[in-house]
Amino acid sequence: MPVGHMVAVRRHQARRICAVTLVMSLSLFVASPFVTLWSVSSALQANDMRSLGSFLNWRAVRTSLKTQLVDSVVGTQPVADDELPEFGSSFATAAVSNAVDLNVNPDNLGSLVGQVMPAAPAIPVEARVAILHHVHVRFVRPDMFEASIAVPGHEHESPLHLQMRIQGWRWKITRVDLPSAHPDHPIMEASAESAQKVLLAR
């Protein structure tokens, strides 16, 4: 066999190997956030708060919850002519921030999950697979993935919205928009006092 032909064959084989490797790598990458969502669902079903907590970027999640709570509290407060809205907003922000910092942590994860999603009967694997068919997902960019999930038992509320980013070579949840009957107020419609009650209740 001519040397030139052998070189051409080897180059063709090398290109095929590179192409197959690239396709497999991309397939694994695209599948990876779905695997993370499945693992999160399994941890919730097993009430495994330690595993669930490992999927959270706690600092980012706390920041997102503070923003949602402050927007909800400040946005629902009537402002009278003789009131000082700046002071009220500042007080609400400080109260919510302190409550989140104090209570949103790995030790309280089980309590927080119980408040948001009360215990429900275990969902069979087949049912969880069916639920995944109704999950709305998208890649915002290569390192950011979002999912909106209709939580069982909360069908009449807004979906649970998760944002995940690749951190440390794995997907981490960085934002959580909780189910709510009032989509314009993702977490609650209440005063600053109610915000503290939601997060301080144990």
C-alpha positions in Angstrom: 0.0 0.0 0.0 1.5 3.4 -0.9 2.8 5.5 1.9 0.7 8.5 0.8 -2.5 6.4 1.0 -1.7 5.1 4.5 -1.1 8.6 5.7 -4.4 9.7 4.3 -6.2 6.7 5.9 -4.6 7.6 9.3 -5.6 11.2 9.0 -9.2 10.2 8.2 -9.3 7.9 11.2 -7.9 10.6 13.4 -10.5 13.1 12.2 -13.3 10.5 12.9 -11.9 9.9 16.4 -11.8 13.6 17.1 -15.4 14.1 15.8 -16.8 11.2 17.8 -15.0 12.5 20.9 -16.4 16.0 20.4 -19.9 14.7 19.9 -19.7 12.5 23.0 -18.3 15.4 25.1 -21.0 17.8 23.9 -23.7 15.2 24.7 -22.3 14.6 28.2 -22.2 18.4 28.7 -25.8 18.9 27.6 -27.0 16.0 29.7 -25.1 17.2 32.8 -27.6 19.8 34.2 -30.4 17.3 33.7 -28.5 14.8 35.8 -28.1 17.4 38.5 -31.8 18.1 38.5 -32.5 14.4 38.8 -30.1 14.2 41.8 -31.7 17.2 43.4 -35.1 15.6 43.0 -33.8 12.3 44.4 -32.3 14.1 47.4 -35.6 15.9 48.1 -37.6 12.6 47.9 -35.1 10.9 50.2 -35.1 13.9 52.6 -31.3 13.9 52.2 -30.6 17.5 53.2 -26.8 16.9 53.2 -26.8 15.9 49.6 -29.3 18.6 48.6 -27.1 21.2 50.3 -24.1 20.2 48.3 -25.9 21.4 45.1 -26.4 24.9 46.5 -24.2 27.9 46.3 -25.3 29.2 49.6 -24.0 32.7 49.2 -25.7 33.2 45.8 -28.9 31.6 47.0 -29.1 33.9 50.1 -28.5 36.9 47.9 -31.3 35.9 45.5 -33.7 35.3 48.4 -32.9 38.7 49.9 -33.7 40.4 46.7 -37.0 38.6 46.3 -38.1 39.1 49.9 -37.2 42.8 49.9 -39.0 43.4 46.5 -42.0 41.6 47.9 -42.1 43.5 51.3 -41.3 46.9 49.9 -43.6 46.5 46.9 -46.6 45.7 49.1 -46.2 48.5 51.6 -48.6 51.5 51.2 -46.8 54.8 51.5 -48.7 57.6 53.3 -47.8 61.3 52.8 -46.5 61.6 56.4 -44.3 58.4 56.2 -40.6 58.2 55.4 -40.5 55.6 52.6 -36.7 55.6 52.5 -36.5 54.7 56.2 -39.2 52.0 55.9 -37.4 50.5 52.9 -34.1 50.6 54.6 -35.6 48.9 57.7 -37.3 46.2 55.7 -34.0 45.5 53.8 -32.0 45.2 57.0 -34.7 43.0 58.7 -34.9 40.7 55.7 -31.1 40.5 55.2 -30.5 39.6 58.8 -33.3 37.0 58.8 -31.9 35.4 55.7 -28.3 35.4 57.0 -29.5 33.9 60.3 -31.8 31.2 58.9 -30.8 30.2 55.4 -28.0 27.8 56.0 -27.3 24.0 55.8 -28.5 23.4 59.4 -31.9 24.8 58.7 -32.3 23.4 55.1 -34.8 20.7 56.2 -37.0 23.2 58.0 -36.9 25.6 55.0 -37.8 22.9 52.5 -40.6 21.8 54.8 -42.1 25.4 54.9 -41.9 25.8 51.1 -42.9 22.3 50.1 -44.8 20.4 52.9 -44.1 16.7 53.0 -45.9 14.8 50.2 -46.2 11.1 49.4 -43.1 9.6 47.7 -43.2 9.9 44.0 -42.4 6.7 42.1 -39.5 6.8 39.6 -41.9 6.5 36.7 -43.8 9.5 37.9 -40.7 11.6 38.3 -39.7 10.7 34.7 -43.2 11.9 33.6 -42.7 15.2 35.6 -39.4 15.8 33.8 -41.3 15.9 30.5 -43.1 19.0 31.7 -40.1 20.8 33.0 -39.2 24.0 31.0 -35.4 24.2 30.6 -32.9 26.3 28.7 -29.3 27.1 28.5 -28.9 30.9 29.0 -25.3 30.5 28.1 -22.8 27.6 28.2 -22.2 28.0 31.9 -25.8 29.0 33.0 -28.9 26.8 32.9 -32.5 27.5 34.0 -35.4 25.2 34.9 -39.0 25.9 35.7 -40.7 23.0 37.5 -44.3 22.6 38.4 -43.9 21.2 41.9 -46.3 18.3 42.7 -49.0 19.6 45.1 -48.4 23.1 43.9 -50.0 22.9 40.5 -52.1 26.1 41.0 -49.0 28.1 42.0 -46.2 29.6 40.0 -43.5 27.0 39.1 -40.3 26.6 41.1 -37.6 28.3 39.1 -34.0 27.3 39.5 -30.9 28.9 38.0 -27.7 26.8 37.9 -24.1 27.7 37.0 -21.0 25.7 36.6 -18.8 26.2 39.6 -15.8 24.0 40.4 -16.5 21.7 37.4 -20.1 20.9 38.6 -23.5 22.5 38.4 -24.5 24.5 41.4 -27.9 26.1 42.1 -27.3 29.9 42.4 -30.9 31.2 42.4 -34.2 29.9 43.6 -37.6 31.5 42.9 -40.1 29.7 45.1 -43.6 28.6 44.2 -46.3 31.1 44.9 -50.0 31.6 44.3 -49.1 35.2 43.4 -46.6 35.2 40.5 -45.9 39.0 41.0 -44.7 38.2 44.5 -42.6 35.0 44.3 -42.2 34.4 48.0 -44.9 36.3 49.9 -47.1 39.3 50.3 -46.5 40.6 53.7 -44.8 43.1 55.9 -41.3 43.1 57.3 -42.6 41.4 60.4 -44.1 38.6 58.2 -40.8 38.2 56.4 -39.1 37.5 59.7 -41.8 35.0 60.7 -41.4 33.1 57.5 -37.7 32.7 57.9 -37.5 32.5 61.7 -40.3 29.8 62.1 -38.7 26.5 63.0 
